[in-house]
Amino acid sequence: MFGYVEGRFCAQENKGLSFPLPAFQYGYGLFETIRIYNGSHRWVDQHFMRLLQGLKVLDIRLKLTINELNLILDKLIQMNKIKQGSIKVVVIPVDSNPFTGHGQMDGTLIATCRDGLSWSKERYRQGLFVKTIDSIRRNEKSPLSNIKCLNYGDNIIARRKALSAGAQEGLLLNNQGYVAEGAASNIFWYDGDKLKTPAASSGILPGIARSKVLSLVPELSLNAIEVLSTLNELYSAKEVFITNSLIGVMPVTRIDNVTIGTGQPGTITKELVKRINPS
């Protein structure tokens, strides 16, 4: 497989690559995971805009335009001959120590490819089992909660704990006990009247697929609101689903020990799957 680092295309397996150290020493940097569908990247403009917003928070300067990024991603997909998969784009500071320096740091871009996707069509038909990981809380006051930061330890631990419990995704609450997000996803639920999702103030990463769902609400004649909510609301929901850029919309049919609705993906969820997920 081929990747892109420090302005050149090279084999991802090249152990001699010189990677800037702050990202490895401190987890200081950003990433975006972009879906490849039918040999083309998806939603890159939105990923790029979120990346730029995160770079402002971390005070990193990236001398790269959206057109240049598109050219890099196009070439990577072509070189790797990927039809269905993903590209991981990482931006990290170079030649600077975030702890001792001040002012904007120059950043560099690294991009790697992955062939294939994780979820089967059968999983979309069955829905996911989601497990609340109460021992890890999303800090709604932290600026890192709202950006795609490389410091992803909490999310990884939450996902691993969920997998160990037989679930496919972990659900995180925030420090106030309100529902925040999945380990690698945003969450929505339908209560029979309104489509709801945690507010940005809950300490969530505002996902690209999440924004796509919200933009479709008027077309579906739905009322959608961003809320502060407890787990009990999710337990009593008619439908629940999660979103991210790779899976699109994924039904949730069980949370903890509670079966959601009928235990099958609901009507609204299935309609959103058809409209957002590549067929």
Secondary structure, 3 states (H helix, E strand, C coil): CEEEECCEEEECCCCCCCCCCHHHHHCCCEEEEEEEECCEECCHHHHHHHHHHHHHHHCEECCCCHHHHHHHHHHHHHHHCCCEEEEEEEEEECCCCCCCCCCCEEEEEEEEEEECCCCCHHHHHHCEEEEEEEEEEECCCCHHHHCCECCCHHHHHHHHHHHHCCCCEEEEEECCCCEEEECCEEEEEECCCEEEEECHHHCCCCCHHHHHHHHHHHHHCCEEEEECCCHHHHHCCCEEEEEECCCEEEEEEEECCEECCCCCCCHHHHHHHHHHCCC
